């Protein structure tokens, strides 16, 4: 059976690529510290020596639209084109081509349906920065096949937070039941407090640092019970109008397991949001 | 009123570089053209299929025609879509980093939680 060698959760700040590659007067003052943190975070994946990446993210109205919106969707394609004109325009993101792992996609779809999740699928999925940003930060070689899993975190009505946790728990079981010798890392990206298109956007910090502090504590300590007590679809509006992306962090807590303390935790307080980086090693931290 | 149609306008224009430029320079004309030619196109469907009933009300049409992002927010247009397109239209006029994004937020300062419902 396949083994999950790392579970990784992070934000997917689309400005990292531009900030980290900028030089001279164009390089922002926080770029060096951000890059140092990303290099340390990247090492947590490299040390796990994965063969396949299961990537959890959210389409930002690029491919998925309100005429036919899935709540949870699994990509099943041999290749995925990545990034879009408006991401190139706004964030300077490069066009990318990522290889798919169709056998694992098929297994997740079959076992997920059997586990009670009515998963949508796509044989023609073009992915966006929620999945390409962790590739850029964690695996810039982009050399590993992926299985993209998209969640709906911003086109109401949304699934309840507990559903994200349950899906994460099932993804863990399903991947571990995959008849393969391959080493799998599950990587998901979400948000802490975040405001986009509202009055609290682009401040010097995230819109709700107090929420961010509690959220980082929940994730770092695997405190799913407290998190589920505190977080509802209604309450997630308060820290910022885009904070529902936190449910993708909750999904990753489900993958890691209740009570599982993260082996690696780091944060970076940036303009308009807090970056957060977590890694769990289900079978123990790999030796260097 | 159709929050869905507002969102569809923002979504379709944002994805097309030519439409972004037309919306920046001739917003009223672009909105009229789009409503006549594109509003009822059924996306993800074979070419030639169309619905017959989607249209803006006067307030929605005027908000789009005047680049009034505050009114769009009030009407419940999806804030991510509005922001993304408006950054494409106006960030280029910045004289300092994030100048447009910050002023965009400041013009919404009179809104408090809960914000207008964005469900379609």
Boltz contact constraints between the chains, C-beta under 6 A:
constraints:
  - contact:
      token1: [A, 61]
      token2: [B, 11]
      max_distance: 6.0
  - contact:
      token1: [A, 66]
      token2: [B, 120]
      max_distance: 6.0
  - contact:
      token1: [A, 67]
      token2: [B, 43]
      max_distance: 6.0
  - contact:
      token1: [A, 86]
      token2: [B, 14]
      max_distance: 6.0
  - contact:
      token1: [A, 90]
      token2: [B, 87]
      max_distance: 6.0
  - contact:
      token1: [A, 156]
      token2: [B, 119]
      max_distance: 6.0
  - contact:
      token1: [A, 196]
      token2: [B, 80]
      max_distance: 6.0
  - contact:
      token1: [A, 196]
      token2: [B, 83]
      max_distance: 6.0
  - contact:
      token1: [A, 197]
      token2: [B, 79]
      max_distance: 6.0
  - contact:
      token1: [A, 197]
      token2: [B, 80]
      max_distance: 6.0
  - contact:
      token1: [A, 197]
      token2: [B, 82]
      max_distance: 6.0
  - contact:
      token1: [A, 197]
      token2: [B, 83]
      max_distance: 6.0
  - contact:
      token1: [A, 198]
      token2: [B, 79]
      max_distance: 6.0
  - contact:
      token1: [A, 199]
      token2: [B, 105]
      max_distance: 6.0
  - contact:
      token1: [A, 199]
      token2: [B, 108]
      max_distance: 6.0
  - contact:
      token1: [A, 199]
      token2: [B, 109]
      max_distance: 6.0
  - contact:
      token1: [A, 199]
      token2: [B, 111]
      max_distance: 6.0
  - contact:
      token1: [A, 201]
      token2: [B, 105]
      max_distance: 6.0
  - contact:
      token1: [A, 202]
      token2: [B, 98]
      max_distance: 6.0
  - contact:
      token1: [A, 202]
      token2: [B, 101]
      max_distance: 6.0
  - contact:
      token1: [A, 202]
      token2: [B, 102]
      max_distance: 6.0
  - contact:
      token1: [A, 241]
      token2: [B, 79]
      max_distance: 6.0
  - contact:
      token1: [A, 241]
      token2: [B, 115]
      max_distance: 6.0
